[in-house]
Structure formats: C-alpha cells, structure tokens
Amino acid sequence: METLTEYLGRFHVSLVHFPIGLLITAAVIELVGALRRFESPTVCAVIMAGCGALAAVVASALGWIRADDVRHPGAEHIVEWHRWAGLVGTIVALITFALGWAALRGRLALRWPFRALLFSTAIIIGLAGHWGGALIYGDDYYNLPGAEAPADDDEFEDE
C-alpha cells in the first residue's frame, strides 16, 4: 500500500512546470529590462523569481520523495543529475529572489548580481527539466526528424 509521502511525491510531475516557467520567463523579462537599461530590476521579474523559488522548493521536495520510489534502470546517472540540478537550482533561485528584493528596496548595487543569478537559475532549472524529460522520454527525444537513433536504443531497459 502506498504511503502518504509516496502519494505526495506523484505531484512532482505536475508541479515542476510552474518553477520552470516562472523562472525562465522572469529571466526573459529581466533581460528585456537590462537591454532597455532599467536602473533597477523589473518588479515583475522579481515577483516571478520569488514565486518560482517557492514553487521550486515544493517541486524539489516532492521530486526527492518521488525519486526514492521510482526506478529508472540504466538511467541512474540521469536521476542523480536531475535531482542535484533541481536542488541547486532551487537554492540559487531563493538567493536570486533575495538579491532582487533587496535591489528593489534600494540596494541598486545588487541589480547585476541579481540578473547574473537569475540567468544562471534559468539555465540550471532548464537543465534539470531536460534531464527530467530524458528520464521519461529518453535521451534521444530531441533528435531531428529522420536522424538515426543512437545505436543503444534499449539504454533505459533492464538487461
């Protein structure tokens, strides 16, 4: 019988899209603000980074719970990369939000560290999402149409 934590871990798959979308969109909005030479971070990007960071905390916690219950034979290395990138991305997102909030409150010297960490967060979270997708769809999911599949098609199956 499934425990409550195992049941809650199932929600990782549906909740994980919120921090990915929020943090990447925040980075795009902030890039536009930086290109337009805004003096401080955009309020929208900081709020989205904060919401994304909070959502990432929940998604990461549920992901770690879920990873203990689901096996991916032959892809254990991808599971580890996915887990740790998600955790690092969550921590960096929290720090990013704190810097952005401080910059909005008048500490303008923090605007560039905020921007740098926000762009880094988007990359880290994007990679974590890619590895999560690879666990479900396989490493060759993004091959171009007509491209040959890797020689080892049964990479994720038990031997």
N, C-alpha and C positions, 0 to 999 in steps of 0.2 A: 504494500500500500504506500502511496506517495505521501511524503511529509509536507507540512505547510511550506517549509523553505524550498523544497523541490518544486512545489506548485508555483510559488512566487518567482522562482528562477525562470520559469517559462515566459514571463513577461519581458525578459531582457530583449527578445527578438522584436517585440512591438515597440518598446520604449526607446530603444537605442537610436532610432531615426531622429528623435527630437534634438538631442545634443549635437548630432552630426549636422543637421540642417541649420540649427540656430548658430552654431559656432562658425561654420563656413560662410553663412550669409553675413554674420557680423564682420568677418574679415573682409568680405567684398565691400560692404558698406563703409568700413573704415578705410579701405584702400581708396575709395572714391573721395572720402573726406581728406585724406592725405594728399591726393593728387590735386584737389581743389585748394590745398594749402590752409585747411582749417587749423586754427590755433590750438584747439583742444580736441580731444576725441569726440566723435559724434555720440550724442546721448543714446540714440537708437542702438549703435554698436555695443555700447557698454551695457545697456539693459539686456540685449540679446546674449551677450557674453555671460552675464550673471545668470540668466535663465538657462542657458546652455550648460554652464558649470554645474548648476543644481541638478539638472536633468542627467548630466554625466555621472554625478555621484550615485544617483539611483540606478542608472543603467549599468554602471561598473559593478556595483554591489550585486545586482541581480545576475550579471554575467559571470562573476566569480562563483556564485552559487550554482548557476547552470552548468558551468564547465566541470564541476565536480560530479555531475550526474550524467553527462552525455559523453560518449566516447567517439573519437574520430580516428579509427585505426589507420596508421600510416601518415597521419597529419598532426601528430602531437606537437611537432615543432611550430606549426602554424597556430595551434591553440595557444602555445606559450607566447608567441609574438603578439597575437591578438590580445591576450589577457594583459600583458605588460604594457603594450602601447595604449590600451584603453585606460589603464591605471595612471600611467604617466600623463596622458592627455587630460585626464580629469584633474590631476594635481596642478598641471600647468594652467588649465582653464580657470581654476579657483584663484591662482596667483594673478592671472591676467585680469580677471574681474576686479580684484582688489586694487591693482595698479590703475585700471581705467576709472574706477570710482574715485580714487584719490586725485587723479588728474582732473576729473570733472569738478572736484571740490576745491580747485585752485592750485594744485601742485603740478603745474604745467610741464615741469621738467620730466615728469613720468609719462608724458604722452608718447614719446618714441619707444621707451621700453614696453609700454602697453601694446603699441602697434606691432613691435617685433614679436612679442609673445603671442599676440592674437594670431598673427600669420603662422607662427610655429605651431600653435594649438590646432589650427585648421589642417595643417599638414599631418600632424601626429594623429588626430582624430580621423582624417581621411584614410591614412594607412591602416589604422585599427579597423575601420569599416571595411576596407578592401580585404584584409585578412579574414574578417568575419564572413564576408561573402565567399571567399575561397573555401572556407570550411563547408559551406552549404552547396555551392555550385561547382567547385573545383578550381584549380589554378589556371586552367585553360579557358575559362569562361569568356574572357575578353579577346580571344583570338579573332583576327579578322575573318570575315566570311571567305570560305574557300581555302583558308590556311590549314595546313595539316596539323592535326592534334599531336601533342607530344607522344613519343614512342611508348611511354609507360602510361597507358590510359587507365589502368587499374591502380593508380597511385594511392587511392584512399580506401581500397578494399583490403580485407583480411587476406593474408596469404596462407 
